């Protein structure tokens, strides 16, 4: 079930949204809904990965020193 709420956008953003809606033959609502869904999905994924990394670190699951040294050498040569 969908619920409605109000959002305020800067005038320039709203104008850009309207141009995009016209060019893509989509409504403002459709575009904003997709944008919010994409944003939420991406950030949920990112937070879950961060939390998993923190949990692993709390459990002492770190990369071996040799791996870290190899990566440092690799990226210092890339400069």
N, C-alpha and C positions, 0 to 999 in steps of 0.2 A: 504494500500500500504506500503510495506516495504522499508526502506531507509538504505543505507550502511554507515558505518563509521569505522574508524580504532581505535583499542584499543591496548595499549602496556601492556604486562604482563611480570612479572619476569620469567626467564627461568624455575625455579622450578615449578611455577604455570602452565606454558604452558605444561611442561612435565606431570604434574599430570592431566591436562585437557585431554591430548592425551591418557593417560592410561585409564581414565574414559570413554572417547569416544569409545575406543577399547572394553573395557569390557561391555559397555552397548549397543554396536552396534549403536551408535548415532554419528552424526558429531559434530565437535567443534562448528559449528554455532548453531546447535540445542541446545546443552548444554548451551552455553553462552546466547542465546536468552531466554531460560527458566529461567536461573539464574537472568537475568536482569528483566524479567517480574515479577518474584517472589519478588525480592528486591523492585522494584517500588511499587508493590501492598501492600506489608507489610508496607513500609514507608509512603505511602499515607494514609493507615488506621490509623497508629500511629499518624501522624500529625493531621488528622481529629479528633481523640479522644482527643489529647492535646488541640486543638483549642476549641473543645466543652467544655472541662473542664475549660479553661480560660474564655470562655464566661459565663459559669454558675457561676464561681467565681466572675466575674465582676458584675453579676446581684445579687450577695449576696446569691447564692444558695450553702450553705455549709452544711455539716453534723452537726446535733445537738451535743452539747457538751457531752451529755450522750453517744452517739454512739462512739465518739472519745475516751472517757474515757474507755468504754468497750473494744475497740480494743487495747488500750494501756495495759490494764490489761491482756488481752488474750495473747498478744505477749511478754509481760515481763515474764509471767509464762512459755512460751515455751522455754526459755533459759535454 
